[in-house]
Amino acid sequence: MAPKNKQSKDKDSSADANKSKGGKGGTGGGLKPATSINVRHILCEKHSKKEQALEKLRNGAKFDDVAKERVTRLESSRELDGAFEKVAYELEPSTTANPKYVEVKTGFGYHIIMVEGRK
């Protein structure tokens, strides 16, 4: 899915994935390969809740504010779901004030992902 530009956040989760991504480019066209990323995401158990969060982001809500409304507790893991990891590594970094985000469905639910940093 192509990155969307707006703001919101359900789960303020920093996932530091320490996996090499070889020659993967990013949606920004010129992203250098990264071995780790700092990710924030909003996790929604239902599609309708994800759509509500996306609507708030599209209407100018800050990623952090939307995330606080949608907080869901998950066990933290160094391992990322394959679908989550793929789109996260392809997304260029942005800020919560002006996020570039993408959505993906995993076994945990529906995620709205933004990347804060890459190494």
N, C-alpha and C positions, 0 to 999 in steps of 0.2 A: 504494500500500500504506500502511496506517496505521502511524504510528510505534509502536515497541515500547519498553518501558522496561527497560533493563538496561545491561550494560557489556561491552566488548571492542574490540579494535582489531588489524587485520592490518597495514595500511600506515599509518604515521603521516604522512599526507599533508596538507599544508595547501594547499588549492586556493582561490585568491583569484580569483573570477570577477567580472570587472568589466563586468557586463551589467545593464542596467536591467530590472527585473521589473515595471514598471508597477503595475497595481492588484492584483497577486497577493496573496491572503490566505494564511495559513498554516494548518497543521493545528491550531495553537493558537487559531484563530478570530479573534484580534485582531492578528496580525502585521502590522507596517507593511512596505511595500515596501522592499526592500534593493537596493543597487547592487553590494554585494560581501558575500561570506560567507567565514568561516574554517571549513573542513571537515576532519574526521578520518574515515578510513574503513578498513575491512578489505576487502581484495580477495582473493577465492578463485576459482581457476580452475575448480573443480568444485562442482556443487550440493551434493554430500555434505560437502565441506569447509566450505561456508557454513553448512550445517545444524549441523555440529559446533561451529562458532564461535558460532552463535546459542544453542545449548544451553548452552554455557559462560556466556554472558551472562545467560541466563534463570536460571541457577543461582547468580548472584551474582559471577561473575568480573569484574574491572575491565576496562574497554574497552582500556586501554593494555596490560594483560597478554595479552589475547587477540590484540591486534594484533601484539605482538612475536613471538608464535608463528607468525603467518601472513604475515610480511613477504614482499612480492613487489616487485621493482624494476620501476618503470615510468618512462618519460620524463615529466617534469613538463611541464605545459602550462597556459597561461592559458585555453585553451578547454576547456570541459567537454562531455562527451557530453550530448546533449539529454535523455535519460531521467534521467541522473544529476543534471543541473542542475535539472530540473523538481522532483524530489522534495527535493533539497537546499534549494532556495529556499522550499519549503513547510514545512520542518521548523523548529520553534522551537529556539533555542539551549539547550544543556545542558552538563553537565560530564562528564568521563570517569569520575568517581566515581559519578555518578547520571545516565547518559546516556539520552536519548530518541533512538531510532534507527529507521531505516527501511532496508529492503533493496530493491535494484534490480539488474536484469541489464542489462549493456551489452556491447559488442563486446569489452571487456577481460576480462569474467567477471562474477562475482557480488559486489556491493558491500554492505557494511553501513555505513551513513552516519550520522554525527552531526555537528551543527553546533555549533561553539564560540562563534561570534560573527557578528553581522550589522551592516552599515553601510548 
